[in-house]
Amino acid sequence: MKAAQISRFGGPEVFEIVDLPTPEYGPRQILVRVAASGVNFAETKLRQNKFYPIELPIVLGSEVAGTVEAVGSEVTEFKVGDRVAAPLFADVAKEGGYAEMATVSADVAVRLPDNLGFDVAVAAMAQGMTALYMVKTIEPTGKRVLITSAAGGVGSLLIQLCKVAGAEKIVGTVGSDVKLQTVLDLGADAAVTYTKEGWAEKVTEGLGGQPDIIFDGAGGEGIPTCLEILAPFGKYVLFSSRTMDHLSIGPAEAGRLNFMNQSIVGWSIVGYTTPEHVRNGLAELYGLIAEGRVRPIVGSSFPLSGIADAHRALESRDTIGKVLLTID
């Protein structure tokens, strides 16, 4: 099978398209012929050896959708030809999605509705579950909510899920004006370009006050400003690997958090990858999609041979919605 493999850490150019043996599958695993594979910002960090440790060579990619090619001897719930979502991230942090074939535990695979495309299934997988369980954990009902990177894979779904949950007001920030309409179309009350001076004032204007919850997937130089505009008793939620690079809490910030009863909350999907969480979460998301209440944005799509360009696109921050590999 063809796969995009890295044998050294570095820039997007380290990817090589190689021929590898078809993965072996165990008694409780299924072999999936991949139709679509998700590309995530965390994988750009893994490629650079700036996230959790991985051993080389490796085929990255933590979420795929496709058809069942073969099943293990103890698998009874799937058969060859079934259309499935295969969340590799729930299979002991397994990688291997940038390839024509992938294996996954049958315990975390989910059968897809016939009318759900492979691309949409992937767009609602890791990032959809991240947004869903974040909203369930830090409930936005009746709250003023700021969402950064609002046109991205997680942010675009957060807008819609916060709206479903009954948030009072939602404002999304983006890095360029071309993304503003996307955020408004998703249901935000206002959209703001955070690279322009005075963006924080526009956020509070759009919300009609300070944000009670900030879901931050952008991080960087915007962190101090987000902390400054957070409302008393507010929650500042960091959910992306981007936010790890520039967070610094000094005496002034710690004092503000203390006297204003605020909190900084770290959030990761890692705690929500049990078979029960995966099956229930994806079933709920796919149900919301079928009802038309949530619409994942499938943004840029690349062939397997274009994996380096897919990583470059993500790192440029110019993407809207989910970045995918489509594999024939």
C-alpha contacts under 8 A as a table, 3 or more apart, distances in Angstrom:
res1	aa1	res2	aa2	distance
1	M	19	D	5.43
1	M	20	L	5.40
1	M	21	P	6.13
1	M	22	T	5.86
1	M	99	A	7.30
1	M	100	E	5.90
1	M	101	M	6.89
2	K	17	I	6.56
2	K	18	V	5.68
2	K	19	D	4.82
2	K	20	L	6.37
2	K	99	A	5.87
2	K	100	E	5.78
3	A	17	I	5.55
3	A	18	V	5.50
3	A	19	D	6.43
3	A	20	L	6.85
3	A	59	V	6.94
3	A	98	Y	5.86
3	A	99	A	4.05
3	A	100	E	6.40
3	A	304	L	7.53
4	A	15	F	5.97
4	A	16	E	5.45
4	A	17	I	4.57
4	A	18	V	6.37
4	A	59	V	6.02
4	A	60	L	7.70
4	A	98	Y	5.60
4	A	99	A	6.29
4	A	304	L	6.95
4	A	305	S	7.51
4	A	307	I	7.26
5	Q	15	F	5.55
5	Q	16	E	5.29
5	Q	17	I	6.32
5	Q	18	V	6.75
5	Q	57	P	6.73
5	Q	58	I	5.61
5	Q	59	V	4.58
5	Q	60	L	7.15
5	Q	98	Y	7.90
6	I	9	F	7.25
6	I	14	V	5.79
6	I	15	F	4.99
6	I	16	E	6.26
6	I	47	R	7.64
6	I	56	L	7.00
6	I	57	P	5.55
6	I	58	I	5.64
6	I	59	V	6.55
7	S	14	V	7.33
7	S	15	F	7.94
7	S	56	L	5.40
7	S	57	P	4.28
7	S	58	I	6.77
8	R	14	V	6.51
8	R	56	L	6.83
8	R	57	P	7.22
9	F	14	V	6.87
9	F	47	R	5.57
9	F	48	Q	5.02
9	F	49	N	6.13
10	G	13	E	7.52
10	G	14	V	6.11
10	G	47	R	6.28
10	G	48	Q	4.87
10	G	49	N	7.81
11	G	14	V	6.01
11	G	47	R	7.29
11	G	48	Q	6.71
12	P	15	F	6.22
12	P	47	R	7.78
12	P	307	I	7.92
12	P	308	A	4.65
12	P	309	D	7.37
12	P	311	H	6.19
12	P	312	R	6.63
13	E	308	A	6.09
15	F	307	I	7.39
15	F	308	A	6.44
17	I	305	S	6.62
22	T	101	M	6.65
23	P	31	L	7.64
23	P	101	M	7.09
23	P	102	A	6.53
23	P	103	T	6.62
24	E	31	L	7.96
24	E	103	T	7.55
25	Y	28	R	7.96
25	Y	29	Q	5.53
25	Y	30	I	6.39
25	Y	31	L	6.38
25	Y	71	V	7.69
25	Y	72	G	6.46
25	Y	103	T	6.21
26	G	29	Q	5.14
26	G	30	I	7.77
26	G	72	G	5.61
26	G	73	S	7.76
27	P	71	V	7.75
27	P	72	G	4.11
27	P	73	S	4.76
27	P	74	E	5.00
27	P	75	V	6.80
28	R	71	V	7.83
28	R	72	G	5.42
28	R	73	S	7.03
28	R	74	E	5.40
28	R	75	V	5.48
28	R	105	S	5.98
28	R	106	A	5.85
28	R	107	D	7.66
29	Q	71	V	6.33
29	Q	72	G	5.33
29	Q	75	V	7.04
29	Q	103	T	6.50
29	Q	104	V	5.49
29	Q	105	S	4.32
29	Q	106	A	5.12
30	I	68	V	6.73
30	I	69	E	7.56
30	I	70	A	5.88
30	I	71	V	4.44
30	I	72	G	5.95
30	I	75	V	7.69
30	I	103	T	5.62
30	I	104	V	5.70
30	I	105	S	6.36
30	I	106	A	5.98
31	L	68	V	5.92
31	L	69	E	5.37
31	L	70	A	5.07
31	L	71	V	6.21
31	L	101	M	6.90
31	L	102	A	5.84
31	L	103	T	4.52
31	L	104	V	6.82
32	V	65	A	7.79
32	V	66	G	6.06
32	V	67	T	5.54
32	V	68	V	4.57
32	V	69	E	5.30
32	V	70	A	7.23
32	V	86	A	7.84
32	V	101	M	5.60
32	V	102	A	5.29
32	V	103	T	5.98
32	V	104	V	7.75
33	R	66	G	5.50
33	R	67	T	5.35
33	R	68	V	6.21
33	R	69	E	5.81
33	R	100	E	6.02
33	R	101	M	4.72
33	R	102	A	6.76
34	V	37	S	7.02
34	V	64	V	6.31
34	V	65	A	5.87
34	V	66	G	4.56
34	V	67	T	6.87
34	V	97	G	7.83
34	V	99	A	7.07
34	V	100	E	5.22
34	V	101	M	5.44
34	V	102	A	6.86
34	V	327	I	6.39
34	V	328	D	7.89
35	A	64	V	7.45
35	A	65	A	5.92
35	A	66	G	4.67
35	A	67	T	7.59
35	A	100	E	7.71
35	A	118	F	6.62
35	A	326	T	5.89
35	A	327	I	4.95
35	A	328	D	6.20
36	A	64	V	5.68
36	A	65	A	5.44
36	A	66	G	6.68
36	A	118	F	5.99
36	A	119	D	5.81
36	A	122	V	6.92
36	A	324	L	6.62
36	A	325	L	5.60
36	A	326	T	4.58
36	A	327	I	5.84
37	S	61	G	7.00
37	S	62	S	7.97
37	S	63	E	5.86
37	S	64	V	4.34
37	S	65	A	6.57
37	S	97	G	5.90
37	S	98	Y	6.42
37	S	119	D	7.99
37	S	122	V	6.71
37	S	324	L	5.69
37	S	325	L	5.01
37	S	326	T	6.52
37	S	327	I	7.69
38	G	61	G	6.70
38	G	62	S	7.14
38	G	63	E	5.53
38	G	64	V	6.30
38	G	97	G	7.66
38	G	122	V	6.01
38	G	123	A	7.06
38	G	322	K	7.49
38	G	323	V	6.36
38	G	324	L	4.76
38	G	325	L	6.31
39	V	43	E	7.12
39	V	61	G	6.53
39	V	310	A	7.35
39	V	311	H	7.58
39	V	322	K	7.70
39	V	323	V	5.51
39	V	324	L	5.54
39	V	325	L	7.03
40	N	43	E	5.44
40	N	44	T	7.16
40	N	61	G	7.92
40	N	314	L	7.73
40	N	323	V	7.30
41	F	44	T	5.24
41	F	45	K	6.86
41	F	241	S	7.56
41	F	311	H	7.83
41	F	314	L	6.35
41	F	315	E	7.34
42	A	45	K	5.12
42	A	46	L	6.37
42	A	51	F	7.41
42	A	240	S	7.91
42	A	241	S	6.04
43	E	46	L	4.82
43	E	47	R	6.07
43	E	60	L	6.95
43	E	61	G	7.18
44	T	47	R	5.10
44	T	48	Q	6.56
44	T	311	H	6.29
44	T	315	E	7.51
45	K	48	Q	5.16
45	K	49	N	6.22
45	K	50	K	5.01
45	K	51	F	5.49
45	K	241	S	7.97
46	L	49	N	4.93
46	L	50	K	5.81
46	L	51	F	5.27
46	L	52	Y	6.95
46	L	53	P	7.71
46	L	54	I	7.45
47	R	50	K	7.65
48	Q	51	F	7.96
49	N	52	Y	7.45
49	N	53	P	6.84
49	N	54	I	7.68
51	F	241	S	7.96
54	I	58	I	7.90
55	E	58	I	6.70
58	I	95	E	7.89
58	I	96	G	7.53
59	V	95	E	6.44
59	V	96	G	4.75
59	V	97	G	7.04
59	V	98	Y	6.18
59	V	99	A	7.51
60	L	95	E	5.08
60	L	96	G	5.08
60	L	97	G	6.11
60	L	98	Y	5.90
61	G	64	V	7.88
61	G	88	L	7.93
61	G	95	E	5.21
61	G	96	G	5.22
61	G	97	G	3.93
61	G	98	Y	5.13
62	S	87	P	6.51
62	S	88	L	4.76
62	S	89	F	4.96
62	S	93	A	7.71
62	S	94	K	6.63
62	S	95	E	4.97
62	S	96	G	6.55
62	S	97	G	5.49
63	E	85	A	7.87
63	E	86	A	6.06
63	E	87	P	4.63
63	E	88	L	5.21
63	E	89	F	6.56
63	E	97	G	5.98
63	E	122	V	6.67
63	E	125	M	7.10
63	E	126	A	6.97
64	V	85	A	6.23
64	V	86	A	5.25
64	V	87	P	6.38
64	V	88	L	7.35
64	V	97	G	5.88
64	V	122	V	6.15
65	A	83	R	7.57
65	A	84	V	5.72
65	A	85	A	4.43
65	A	86	A	5.64
65	A	118	F	5.51
65	A	119	D	7.65
65	A	121	A	6.79
65	A	122	V	6.17
66	G	83	R	5.71
66	G	84	V	5.67
66	G	85	A	6.76
66	G	86	A	7.91
66	G	118	F	6.49
67	T	80	V	7.50
67	T	81	G	5.42
67	T	82	D	5.40
67	T	83	R	4.50
67	T	84	V	5.96
68	V	71	V	7.37
68	V	78	F	7.74
68	V	79	K	6.77
68	V	80	V	4.90
68	V	81	G	5.06
68	V	82	D	5.31
68	V	83	R	6.52
68	V	84	V	7.02
69	E	80	V	5.36
69	E	81	G	6.49
70	A	79	K	7.42
70	A	80	V	5.58
71	V	75	V	6.13
71	V	78	F	7.23
71	V	79	K	6.67
71	V	80	V	6.95
72	G	75	V	5.39
75	V	78	F	6.55
75	V	106	A	6.84
76	T	79	K	7.37
77	E	106	A	7.82
78	F	82	D	6.64
78	F	106	A	7.75
78	F	111	R	7.99
79	K	82	D	5.89
82	D	111	R	7.00
83	R	111	R	5.92
83	R	112	L	5.54
83	R	113	P	7.97
83	R	114	D	7.83
84	V	109	A	6.56
84	V	110	V	5.45
84	V	111	R	4.42
84	V	112	L	5.12
85	A	109	A	5.77
85	A	110	V	5.17
85	A	111	R	6.36
85	A	112	L	6.47
85	A	118	F	7.88
85	A	121	A	6.63
85	A	122	V	7.18
85	A	125	M	7.89
86	A	104	V	6.27
86	A	108	V	7.15
86	A	109	A	4.84
86	A	110	V	6.73
87	P	90	A	5.72
87	P	91	D	7.24
87	P	104	V	7.50
87	P	108	V	6.84
87	P	109	A	6.55
87	P	125	M	7.00
87	P	126	A	7.29
88	L	91	D	5.12
88	L	92	V	7.87
88	L	93	A	6.78
88	L	94	K	5.39
88	L	95	E	6.24
88	L	96	G	7.73
88	L	97	G	7.49
88	L	104	V	6.08
89	F	92	V	6.74
89	F	93	A	4.64
89	F	94	K	5.62
89	F	95	E	7.01
89	F	126	A	7.73
89	F	273	T	7.47
90	A	93	A	6.00
90	A	94	K	7.40
90	A	108	V	6.76
90	A	273	T	4.76
90	A	274	T	6.73
90	A	275	P	7.54
90	A	278	V	7.44
91	D	94	K	5.45
91	D	104	V	6.58
91	D	105	S	6.38
91	D	108	V	7.26
96	G	99	A	6.60
96	G	102	A	6.21
97	G	101	M	7.69
97	G	102	A	6.18
98	Y	304	L	6.97
98	Y	325	L	7.57
99	A	102	A	6.84
99	A	304	L	7.37
99	A	327	I	7.84
100	E	327	I	6.51
100	E	328	D	7.78
104	V	108	V	7.55
104	V	109	A	6.97
105	S	108	V	5.84
105	S	109	A	6.59
106	A	109	A	5.15
107	D	275	P	5.85
108	V	274	T	7.78
108	V	275	P	4.95
108	V	276	E	7.99
108	V	278	V	6.25
108	V	279	R	6.48
109	A	279	R	7.56
110	V	279	R	6.40
110	V	282	L	7.61
112	L	116	L	6.57
112	L	121	A	7.71
113	P	116	L	5.44
114	D	117	G	7.90
116	L	120	V	6.72
116	L	121	A	6.61
116	L	290	A	8.00
117	G	120	V	5.32
117	G	121	A	6.15
118	F	121	A	5.01
118	F	122	V	6.30
119	D	122	V	5.33
119	D	123	A	6.23
119	D	298	V	6.90
119	D	324	L	7.40
119	D	326	T	7.92
120	V	123	A	4.92
120	V	124	A	6.23
120	V	296	P	6.42
120	V	297	I	7.73
120	V	298	V	6.62
121	A	124	A	5.38
121	A	125	M	6.26
121	A	286	Y	7.65
122	V	125	M	4.97
122	V	126	A	7.62
123	A	126	A	7.63
123	A	127	Q	6.90
123	A	128	G	6.99
123	A	153	G	7.16
123	A	296	P	6.02
123	A	297	I	7.06
123	A	298	V	6.36
123	A	322	K	5.56
123	A	324	L	7.98
124	A	127	Q	6.00
124	A	128	G	4.18
124	A	129	M	7.04
124	A	282	L	7.76
124	A	285	L	7.01
124	A	286	Y	7.74
124	A	296	P	6.14
125	M	128	G	5.04
125	M	129	M	5.91
125	M	282	L	6.86
126	A	129	M	5.26
126	A	130	T	6.06
126	A	269	I	7.81
127	Q	130	T	4.91
127	Q	131	A	6.19
127	Q	153	G	6.04
127	Q	154	V	4.93
127	Q	157	L	7.85
128	G	131	A	5.21
128	G	132	L	6.00
128	G	153	G	7.87
128	G	154	V	6.49
128	G	157	L	6.45
128	G	282	L	7.98
128	G	285	L	7.10
129	M	132	L	4.94
129	M	133	Y	5.97
129	M	269	I	7.27
129	M	278	V	7.80
129	M	281	G	6.15
129	M	282	L	6.92
129	M	285	L	7.76
130	T	133	Y	5.68
130	T	134	M	6.00
130	T	154	V	6.96
130	T	268	S	7.20
130	T	269	I	5.42
131	A	134	M	5.14
131	A	135	V	6.20
131	A	154	V	5.84
131	A	155	G	7.64
131	A	157	L	6.27
131	A	158	L	5.26
131	A	161	L	7.40
132	L	135	V	5.36
132	L	136	K	6.32
132	L	158	L	7.45
132	L	161	L	6.82
132	L	281	G	7.31
132	L	285	L	7.72
133	Y	136	K	4.82
133	Y	137	T	5.94
133	Y	269	I	7.80
133	Y	272	Y	7.63
133	Y	281	G	7.78
134	M	137	T	5.07
134	M	138	I	5.92
134	M	139	E	7.92
134	M	267	W	7.31
135	V	138	I	5.24
135	V	139	E	5.22
135	V	140	P	6.66
135	V	158	L	7.54
135	V	161	L	7.08
135	V	162	C	6.69
135	V	165	A	7.83
136	K	139	E	5.56
139	E	165	A	7.59
140	P	143	K	5.13
140	P	144	R	7.50
140	P	145	V	6.96
140	P	162	C	6.09
140	P	165	A	6.62
140	P	166	G	6.93
140	P	167	A	5.10
140	P	213	I	7.26
141	T	162	C	7.52
141	T	165	A	5.58
141	T	166	G	4.65
141	T	167	A	4.49
141	T	168	E	6.91
142	G	166	G	6.05
142	G	167	A	4.76
142	G	168	E	4.60
143	K	167	A	5.15
143	K	168	E	5.08
143	K	169	K	6.82
143	K	211	P	7.75
143	K	212	D	5.90
143	K	213	I	7.16
144	R	167	A	6.48
144	R	168	E	5.48
144	R	169	K	4.81
144	R	170	I	6.11
144	R	207	L	6.10
144	R	209	G	7.72
144	R	210	Q	7.33
144	R	211	P	4.98
144	R	212	D	5.24
144	R	213	I	6.55
145	V	167	A	7.03
145	V	168	E	7.76
145	V	169	K	6.14
145	V	170	I	4.85
145	V	171	V	6.40
145	V	207	L	7.54
145	V	211	P	5.35
145	V	212	D	6.07
145	V	213	I	4.95
145	V	214	I	5.89
145	V	215	F	7.60
146	L	170	I	5.94
146	L	171	V	5.00
146	L	172	G	5.88
146	L	173	T	7.67
146	L	203	V	7.61
146	L	211	P	5.95
146	L	213	I	6.32
146	L	214	I	4.71
146	L	215	F	6.26
147	I	150	A	5.62
147	I	155	G	6.45
147	I	158	L	7.51
147	I	159	I	7.29
147	I	170	I	7.46
147	I	171	V	6.29
147	I	172	G	4.75
147	I	173	T	6.36
147	I	214	I	5.90
147	I	215	F	4.88
147	I	216	D	6.10
147	I	217	G	7.88
148	T	155	G	6.80
148	T	172	G	5.71
148	T	173	T	4.79
148	T	174	V	6.55
148	T	214	I	7.74
148	T	215	F	6.43
148	T	216	D	5.08
148	T	217	G	5.81
148	T	218	A	5.90
149	S	152	G	5.55
149	S	155	G	5.66
149	S	172	G	7.30
149	S	173	T	5.97
149	S	174	V	5.29
149	S	175	G	7.36
149	S	216	D	7.35
149	S	217	G	5.80
149	S	218	A	5.57
150	A	154	V	7.60
150	A	155	G	4.06
150	A	156	S	5.28
150	A	158	L	7.81
150	A	159	I	7.26
150	A	172	G	5.00
150	A	173	T	5.67
150	A	174	V	5.93
150	A	183	V	6.41
151	A	155	G	5.76
151	A	156	S	5.00
151	A	172	G	7.94
151	A	174	V	6.56
151	A	179	K	6.41
151	A	182	T	6.61
151	A	183	V	5.91
151	A	320	I	5.35
151	A	321	G	5.93
152	G	155	G	5.09
152	G	156	S	5.58
152	G	319	T	6.99
152	G	320	I	5.24
152	G	321	G	4.49
152	G	322	K	6.77
153	G	156	S	5.69
153	G	157	L	6.68
153	G	296	P	7.69
153	G	297	I	7.13
153	G	320	I	7.28
153	G	321	G	4.35
153	G	322	K	4.76
153	G	323	V	7.97
154	V	157	L	5.34
154	V	158	L	6.05
154	V	321	G	7.90
155	G	158	L	4.90
155	G	159	I	6.31
155	G	217	G	7.50
156	S	159	I	5.46
156	S	160	Q	6.87
156	S	183	V	7.08
156	S	186	L	7.00
156	S	296	P	7.34
156	S	297	I	7.33
156	S	321	G	6.70
157	L	160	Q	5.26
157	L	161	L	6.10
157	L	294	V	7.27
157	L	295	R	7.53
157	L	296	P	6.44
158	L	161	L	5.08
158	L	162	C	5.82
159	I	162	C	5.35
159	I	163	K	6.25
159	I	170	I	7.09
159	I	172	G	7.66
159	I	183	V	7.98
159	I	186	L	6.71
159	I	187	G	6.73
159	I	188	A	6.34
160	Q	163	K	5.06
160	Q	164	V	6.22
160	Q	186	L	6.35
160	Q	187	G	6.54
160	Q	293	R	7.60
160	Q	294	V	6.00
160	Q	295	R	7.89
161	L	164	V	4.91
161	L	165	A	6.08
161	L	294	V	7.24
162	C	165	A	4.93
162	C	166	G	6.32
162	C	167	A	5.56
162	C	170	I	7.83
163	K	166	G	5.18
163	K	167	A	5.53
163	K	170	I	7.79
163	K	187	G	7.24
164	V	167	A	7.75
164	V	293	R	7.53
167	A	170	I	6.88
169	K	188	A	7.62
169	K	189	D	6.26
169	K	206	G	7.97
169	K	207	L	5.58
170	I	188	A	5.10
170	I	189	D	5.41
170	I	190	A	6.97
170	I	206	G	7.98
170	I	207	L	6.56
171	V	188	A	5.55
171	V	189	D	5.75
171	V	190	A	4.89
171	V	191	A	5.66
171	V	192	V	7.49
171	V	203	V	6.48
171	V	206	G	6.41
171	V	207	L	6.43
172	G	183	V	6.45
172	G	188	A	6.49
172	G	190	A	6.59
172	G	191	A	4.93
172	G	192	V	6.35
173	T	191	A	5.71
173	T	192	V	4.71
173	T	193	T	5.59
173	T	194	Y	5.84
174	V	177	D	7.48
174	V	179	K	6.42
174	V	180	L	6.86
174	V	191	A	7.46
174	V	192	V	6.31
174	V	193	T	4.98
174	V	194	Y	6.00
175	G	179	K	7.62
175	G	193	T	5.52
175	G	194	Y	5.86
175	G	195	T	5.89
175	G	317	R	7.56
175	G	318	D	7.87
176	S	179	K	5.95
176	S	180	L	7.42
176	S	193	T	5.75
176	S	194	Y	7.90
176	S	195	T	7.26
176	S	318	D	7.98
177	D	180	L	5.37
177	D	193	T	6.12
178	V	181	Q	7.10
179	K	182	T	5.36
179	K	183	V	6.65
179	K	320	I	7.29
180	L	183	V	5.38
180	L	184	L	6.53
180	L	191	A	5.52
180	L	192	V	6.85
180	L	193	T	7.35
181	Q	184	L	5.04
181	Q	185	D	5.98
181	Q	191	A	7.70
182	T	185	D	5.10
182	T	186	L	6.34
183	V	186	L	5.23
183	V	187	G	6.88
183	V	188	A	6.00
183	V	190	A	7.89
183	V	191	A	6.18
184	L	187	G	5.33
184	L	188	A	4.95
184	L	189	D	6.68
184	L	190	A	6.40
184	L	191	A	6.34
185	D	188	A	7.30
188	A	191	A	6.88
189	D	206	G	6.76
189	D	207	L	7.67
190	A	203	V	7.80
190	A	206	G	5.47
190	A	207	L	7.79
191	A	203	V	7.97
192	V	199	W	6.44
192	V	202	K	6.78
192	V	203	V	6.74
193	T	196	K	6.00
193	T	199	W	6.60
194	Y	197	E	7.62
194	Y	199	W	5.33
194	Y	200	A	7.69
194	Y	222	G	7.91
195	T	199	W	7.50
196	K	199	W	5.95
198	G	201	E	5.56
198	G	202	K	6.69
199	W	202	K	5.11
199	W	203	V	6.31
200	A	203	V	5.02
200	A	204	T	6.50
200	A	225	T	7.15
200	A	226	C	7.88
200	A	229	I	7.34
201	E	204	T	5.28
201	E	205	E	6.14
202	K	205	E	4.95
202	K	206	G	6.06
203	V	206	G	5.17
203	V	207	L	6.21
204	T	207	L	5.04
204	T	208	G	5.78
204	T	209	G	4.95
204	T	210	Q	5.34
204	T	211	P	7.11
204	T	229	I	7.85
205	E	208	G	5.09
205	E	209	G	6.52
206	G	209	G	7.87
207	L	210	Q	6.89
207	L	211	P	6.96
210	Q	229	I	5.89
210	Q	230	L	5.85
210	Q	231	A	4.99
211	P	214	I	6.44
211	P	229	I	7.01
211	P	230	L	5.44
211	P	231	A	5.55
211	P	234	G	7.20
212	D	230	L	6.41
212	D	231	A	5.26
212	D	232	P	7.52
212	D	233	F	7.25
212	D	234	G	4.51
212	D	235	K	6.40
213	I	230	L	7.42
213	I	234	G	5.66
213	I	235	K	4.90
213	I	236	Y	5.93
213	I	237	V	7.35
214	I	226	C	7.51
214	I	230	L	7.43
214	I	235	K	6.42
214	I	236	Y	4.86
214	I	237	V	5.85
215	F	236	Y	6.46
215	F	237	V	4.89
215	F	238	L	6.42
215	F	239	F	7.27
216	D	219	G	6.36
216	D	236	Y	7.33
216	D	237	V	5.89
216	D	238	L	5.14
216	D	239	F	6.37
216	D	240	S	7.42
216	D	243	T	7.48
217	G	238	L	6.36
217	G	239	F	5.64
217	G	240	S	4.81
217	G	241	S	7.85
217	G	242	R	6.67
217	G	243	T	6.38
218	A	222	G	7.70
218	A	240	S	7.24
218	A	242	R	6.02
218	A	243	T	6.10
219	G	222	G	5.97
219	G	223	I	5.51
219	G	238	L	7.84
219	G	242	R	5.84
219	G	243	T	4.05
219	G	244	M	7.41
219	G	245	D	7.61
219	G	246	H	6.76
219	G	247	L	7.52
220	G	223	I	6.05
220	G	242	R	7.33
220	G	243	T	6.44
220	G	245	D	6.92
220	G	246	H	5.28
220	G	247	L	7.61
221	E	224	P	6.92
221	E	225	T	7.96
221	E	246	H	7.15
222	G	225	T	5.38
222	G	226	C	6.17
223	I	226	C	5.12
223	I	227	L	6.30
223	I	246	H	7.57
223	I	247	L	6.78
224	P	227	L	5.15
224	P	228	E	6.21
225	T	228	E	4.96
225	T	229	I	6.36
226	C	229	I	5.44
226	C	230	L	6.17
226	C	236	Y	7.89
227	L	230	L	5.30
227	L	236	Y	7.31
227	L	253	E	7.78
230	L	234	G	5.86
230	L	235	K	7.52
230	L	236	Y	7.35
230	L	262	Q	7.94
231	A	234	G	4.99
231	A	260	M	7.99
231	A	262	Q	7.75
232	P	260	M	4.88
232	P	261	N	6.08
232	P	262	Q	6.03
233	F	260	M	6.18
233	F	261	N	4.73
233	F	262	Q	4.59
233	F	263	S	7.42
234	G	261	N	7.39
234	G	262	Q	4.95
234	G	263	S	6.56
235	K	262	Q	5.94
235	K	263	S	5.03
235	K	264	I	5.92
235	K	265	V	6.77
236	Y	262	Q	7.86
236	Y	263	S	6.23
236	Y	264	I	4.75
236	Y	265	V	5.96
237	V	264	I	5.96
237	V	265	V	4.67
237	V	266	G	5.88
237	V	267	W	6.74
238	L	243	T	6.29
238	L	264	I	7.51
238	L	265	V	6.19
238	L	266	G	5.02
238	L	267	W	6.01
239	F	243	T	7.25
239	F	266	G	6.26
239	F	267	W	4.88
239	F	268	S	5.97
240	S	243	T	5.55
240	S	244	M	7.51
240	S	268	S	7.87
241	S	244	M	5.60
241	S	245	D	7.85
242	R	245	D	6.23
243	T	246	H	6.46
243	T	247	L	6.74
244	M	247	L	6.13
249	I	252	A	7.85
249	I	253	E	5.61
249	I	254	A	6.27
250	G	253	E	5.43
250	G	254	A	6.07
251	P	254	A	5.06
251	P	255	G	5.93
252	A	255	G	5.14
252	A	256	R	6.29
253	E	256	R	5.15
253	E	257	L	6.24
254	A	257	L	5.13
254	A	258	N	6.15
255	G	258	N	5.03
255	G	259	F	6.12
256	R	259	F	5.40
256	R	260	M	5.76
256	R	262	Q	7.72
257	L	260	M	5.44
257	L	261	N	5.77
257	L	262	Q	4.70
257	L	263	S	6.30
258	N	261	N	5.36
258	N	262	Q	6.63
259	F	262	Q	7.89
268	S	271	G	6.62
269	I	272	Y	5.25
269	I	273	T	6.77
270	V	273	T	5.84
271	G	274	T	7.78
272	Y	277	H	5.67
272	Y	278	V	7.18
273	T	276	E	7.96
273	T	277	H	5.94
273	T	278	V	5.76
274	T	277	H	5.24
274	T	278	V	6.15
275	P	278	V	5.15
275	P	279	R	6.01
276	E	279	R	5.34
276	E	280	N	5.94
277	H	280	N	5.31
277	H	281	G	5.62
278	V	281	G	5.18
278	V	282	L	5.96
279	R	282	L	5.48
279	R	283	A	6.01
280	N	283	A	5.13
280	N	284	E	6.14
281	G	284	E	5.21
281	G	285	L	6.20
282	L	285	L	4.98
282	L	286	Y	5.90
283	A	286	Y	5.26
283	A	287	G	6.01
284	E	287	G	5.03
284	E	288	L	6.24
285	L	288	L	5.11
285	L	289	I	6.25
285	L	294	V	7.81
286	Y	289	I	5.02
286	Y	290	A	6.16
287	G	290	A	5.04
287	G	291	E	6.24
288	L	291	E	5.07
288	L	292	G	6.26
288	L	293	R	5.32
288	L	294	V	5.53
289	I	292	G	5.05
289	I	293	R	5.96
289	I	294	V	4.88
289	I	295	R	5.92
289	I	296	P	7.87
290	A	293	R	7.75
291	E	294	V	7.71
292	G	295	R	6.75
296	P	321	G	7.38
296	P	322	K	7.87
297	I	320	I	7.52
297	I	321	G	4.71
297	I	322	K	6.11
298	V	301	S	7.86
298	V	321	G	5.57
298	V	322	K	4.97
298	V	323	V	6.89
298	V	324	L	7.70
299	G	319	T	6.96
299	G	320	I	5.43
299	G	321	G	4.81
299	G	322	K	5.06
299	G	323	V	5.66
299	G	324	L	7.66
300	S	310	A	7.89
300	S	319	T	6.99
300	S	320	I	7.48
300	S	321	G	7.76
300	S	322	K	6.83
300	S	323	V	4.93
300	S	324	L	6.37
301	S	310	A	7.81
301	S	323	V	5.88
301	S	324	L	4.73
301	S	325	L	5.64
301	S	326	T	6.52
302	F	305	S	7.77
302	F	306	G	5.47
302	F	307	I	6.79
302	F	309	D	7.77
302	F	310	A	6.42
302	F	323	V	7.96
302	F	324	L	6.21
302	F	325	L	4.82
302	F	326	T	6.10
303	P	306	G	5.14
303	P	307	I	7.01
303	P	325	L	5.37
303	P	326	T	5.30
303	P	327	I	6.13
304	L	307	I	5.59
304	L	325	L	5.83
304	L	326	T	6.77
304	L	327	I	6.13
305	S	308	A	7.81
306	G	309	D	5.30
306	G	310	A	6.33
307	I	310	A	4.92
307	I	311	H	6.36
307	I	325	L	7.26
308	A	311	H	5.23
308	A	312	R	6.27
309	D	312	R	4.93
309	D	313	A	6.08
310	A	313	A	5.13
310	A	314	L	6.40
310	A	323	V	7.03
310	A	324	L	7.75
310	A	325	L	7.95
311	H	314	L	5.16
311	H	315	E	6.19
312	R	315	E	5.14
312	R	316	S	6.14
313	A	316	S	5.21
313	A	317	R	6.79
313	A	318	D	6.53
313	A	319	T	6.35
314	L	317	R	5.45
314	L	318	D	6.98
314	L	319	T	6.18
314	L	323	V	7.59
316	S	319	T	7.61
319	T	322	K	7.90
319	T	323	V	7.52
